[in-house]
């Protein structure tokens, strides 16, 4: 039976896929032959791209590799720490990629690793290959401007940013660094887009109402997943204190008058 985190990852993939207009990636790659995913989690994206492109060889990396049920024959999975350089021959054979996909890995990657991480991905691409990087910015925003500085969500973000920085992780890599990292590494045709994932059914468009309603529980689980270990280990909070803060934040997530949204930053660029 799937645990809560597995269910959250499955729901997250479904919501993000619908929110991005049922696109697995944004650059135009008509017939990819080789794709790498960094941080495949429960494999939802990797499995779907392998099924959609049956002639493509898909490779997935994750620090906690999990065998996947009904794994497609064209999908290979490896255990790998993304903080290590991409230079292990058994994993990184000379097999340049059409696309390298990196999504929601900020909590695992050290702040100082990001420049070489982006450089390593570039080195593995075909001359016309693309990288796509997607990261949440967990400082949840209010479209109505009614989320006060004393709100639970603002307090949660302050604790999260402090704990991430204490762990040598960058809580703001999406809004502050993705584009610059790609530029500094010498990528071409750089695209940087900000998306606002609605939390709750406050948007007027029918499909956004559905996505927003579905995202309430997913974001609630995301905040809990992102905070429990960090806040207790790095900030010395008790489990009860973390639970209280999370419960207060979750109540705000359900308040549609706040018109909340979760910023998502997506950057894609070509090697040459």
C-alpha positions in Angstrom: 0.0 0.0 0.0 1.3 3.4 -0.9 2.3 5.7 1.9 1.3 9.4 2.2 4.5 10.7 0.5 4.1 8.3 -2.4 0.5 9.4 -2.8 1.5 13.1 -2.6 4.1 12.6 -5.3 1.6 10.9 -7.6 -1.0 13.6 -7.0 1.6 16.3 -7.5 2.6 14.9 -10.9 -1.0 14.8 -12.0 -1.7 18.4 -10.9 1.5 19.8 -12.5 0.9 17.9 -15.7 -2.6 19.4 -16.0 -1.4 22.8 -14.9 1.3 22.8 -17.6 -1.3 22.1 -20.3 -0.6 18.4 -20.4 3.0 19.0 -21.4 5.9 16.9 -19.9 8.4 19.5 -21.1 8.3 22.9 -22.8 11.1 22.9 -25.4 10.2 21.5 -28.8 11.8 18.1 -29.2 9.8 16.1 -31.7 11.4 12.7 -31.5 13.7 12.5 -28.4 15.9 9.4 -28.4 17.6 9.8 -25.0 16.3 11.5 -21.9 17.7 11.8 -18.4 15.7 12.7 -15.3 17.5 13.9 -12.2 15.6 13.0 -9.0 12.8 10.7 -10.3 11.1 10.2 -6.9 8.3 7.7 -7.5 8.9 7.8 -11.2 5.7 9.4 -12.4 7.3 11.8 -14.9 9.9 9.2 -16.1 7.4 6.5 -16.6 5.0 8.8 -18.5 7.7 10.1 -20.8 9.0 6.6 -21.4 5.5 5.4 -22.3 4.8 8.4 -24.6 8.1 8.1 -26.4 8.6 4.3 -26.8 11.6 4.7 -29.1 13.4 6.9 -26.5 15.8 5.5 -23.9 15.0 7.1 -20.5 17.3 7.1 -17.5 16.3 8.1 -14.0 18.5 9.1 -11.1 17.5 9.3 -7.5 19.4 9.1 -4.2 16.8 6.6 -2.9 16.2 4.4 -5.9 12.9 2.5 -5.8 11.8 -0.3 -8.1 8.7 0.8 -9.9 5.7 -1.3 -10.7 5.1 -1.8 -14.4 8.4 -0.1 -15.3 8.7 0.4 -19.0 11.4 -1.6 -20.8 12.9 1.7 -22.1 13.4 3.1 -18.6 16.6 2.5 -16.6 16.9 3.6 -13.0 20.0 4.3 -10.9 20.8 5.3 -7.4 22.8 8.5 -7.4 23.4 11.5 -5.2 22.9 14.6 -7.3 25.5 16.4 -5.1 28.2 14.2 -6.7 29.7 15.1 -10.0 28.2 13.3 -13.0 31.3 11.3 -13.8 30.6 7.6 -13.0 31.2 5.6 -16.2 28.7 2.9 -15.2 25.9 5.5 -15.0 27.0 8.2 -17.4 28.2 6.3 -20.5 29.0 8.5 -23.5 25.4 8.8 -24.6 24.5 12.4 -25.0 20.9 13.4 -24.2 18.2 15.2 -26.1 16.7 16.4 -22.8 17.7 16.4 -19.1 14.8 17.0 -16.7 15.3 18.3 -13.1 12.3 19.0 -10.9 11.8 19.8 -7.3 15.3 18.9 -6.1 16.2 22.1 -4.2 15.8 20.5 -0.8 18.4 17.9 -1.7 21.0 19.9 -3.5 23.7 21.9 -1.6 23.8 25.6 -2.4 27.4 25.4 -3.6 26.6 22.4 -5.9 24.2 24.3 -8.2 26.8 25.8 -10.6 28.5 22.5 -11.2 25.2 20.7 -11.3 24.1 22.9 -14.2 27.5 22.5 -15.9 27.4 18.7 -15.5 24.0 18.5 -17.2 25.2 20.7 -20.1 28.2 18.4 -20.6 25.9 15.4 -21.0 23.6 17.0 -23.6 23.8 16.7 -27.3 24.8 19.9 -29.1 21.2 20.7 -29.7 20.0 19.1 -26.4 17.8 20.9 -23.8 17.7 21.1 -20.1 14.5 21.9 -18.2 14.6 22.8 -14.5 11.5 23.3 -12.3 11.4 24.4 -8.7 8.8 25.5 -6.2 9.1 28.8 -4.3 7.5 27.8 -1.0 6.8 31.4 0.0 3.1 31.1 -0.8 1.6 34.3 -2.1 -1.9 35.9 -1.9 -3.5 37.3 -5.0 -6.0 39.3 -2.9 -3.2 40.7 -0.7 -5.0 39.5 2.5 -2.2 37.2 3.8 -0.7 39.2 6.6 2.9 39.2 7.9 1.7 37.5 11.1 -0.1 34.6 9.2 0.9 31.0 9.8 2.0 30.7 6.2 4.4 33.6 6.6 5.7 32.1 9.8 6.1 28.7 8.1 8.1 30.3 5.2 10.4 32.1 7.7 11.1 28.8 9.5 11.6 27.0 6.2 14.1 29.5 4.8 16.1 29.5 8.0 16.2 25.7 8.2 17.1 25.3 4.5 20.0 27.8 4.9 21.1 26.0 8.0 21.3 22.8 5.9 23.3 24.6 3.2 20.4 24.5 0.9 18.9 27.4 -1.2 15.2 28.0 -0.5 15.1 30.7 -3.2 16.9 29.0 -6.1 13.8 29.3 -8.3 13.3 33.0 -8.3 16.9 34.1 -7.7 19.2 31.7 -9.5 17.9 29.4 -12.2 18.3 31.9 -15.1 21.6 33.1 -14.0 23.0 29.6 -13.5 22.1 28.7 -17.0 23.6 31.9 -18.4 26.8 31.5 -16.4 27.2 27.9 -17.7 27.0 29.1 -21.3 23.5 27.8 -22.3 21.7 29.3 -25.2 18.0 30.1 -25.9 17.3 30.5 -22.2 13.7 30.7 -21.2 12.6 31.5 -17.6 8.9 31.4 -16.7 7.0 31.9 -13.5 3.7 30.0 -13.0 1.1 30.6 -10.2 -0.4 27.4 -9.1 -3.8 28.3 -7.5 -4.5 26.9 -4.1 -8.3 26.5 -3.8 -11.0 27.1 -6.3 -10.8 30.9 -6.5 -9.8 31.2 -10.2 -12.6 31.9 -12.7 -11.5 29.4 -15.4 -13.2 25.9 -15.0 -10.0 23.9 -15.4 -8.2 26.2 -12.9 -11.0 25.8 -10.4 -10.5 22.0 -10.6 -6.7 22.3 -10.4 -6.9 24.8 -7.5 -9.3 22.5 -5.5 -7.1 19.5 -6.1 -4.0 21.4 -5.0 -5.2 22.3 -1.5 -4.5 18.8 -0.1 -1.4 18.3 -2.2 0.2 21.6 -1.0 -0.9 20.8 2.6 1.0 17.5 2.4 3.9 19.3 0.7 4.4 21.7 3.6 4.3 18.8 6.1 6.7 16.7 4.1 9.1 19.6 3.7 9.1 20.7 7.3 8.9 17.9 9.8 12.6 16.7 9.7 14.0 20.2 8.8 12.3 22.1 11.6 13.0 19.5 14.3 16.6 18.7 13.3 17.7 22.2 12.2 15.6 24.5 14.4 15.2 22.4 17.5 11.4 22.6 17.3 9.4 19.8 18.9 7.2 17.5 16.7 4.2 19.0 18.4 5.3 22.6 17.6 5.8 21.7 14.0 2.4 20.0 13.8 0.7 23.0 15.3 2.4 25.4 12.8 1.5 23.1 9.9 -2.1 22.8 11.0 -2.4 26.6 11.3 -0.9 26.9 7.8 -3.2 24.3 6.4 -6.3 26.2 7.7 -5.1 29.2 5.7 -4.7 27.1 2.6 -8.4 26.3 2.8 -9.4 30.0 3.0 -10.4 30.9 -0.6 -10.7 34.6 0.3 -6.9 34.7 0.5 -6.7 33.7 -3.2 -3.4 31.8 -2.5 -1.0 30.5 -5.1 2.3 28.7 -5.1 4.9 30.2 -7.4 6.6 27.6 -9.7 9.7 28.6 -11.6 10.5 26.7 -14.9 13.7 27.4 -16.8 14.7 25.6 -20.0 17.7 26.2 -22.3 19.7 24.6 -25.1 23.3 23.6 -24.9 24.3 25.3 -28.2 
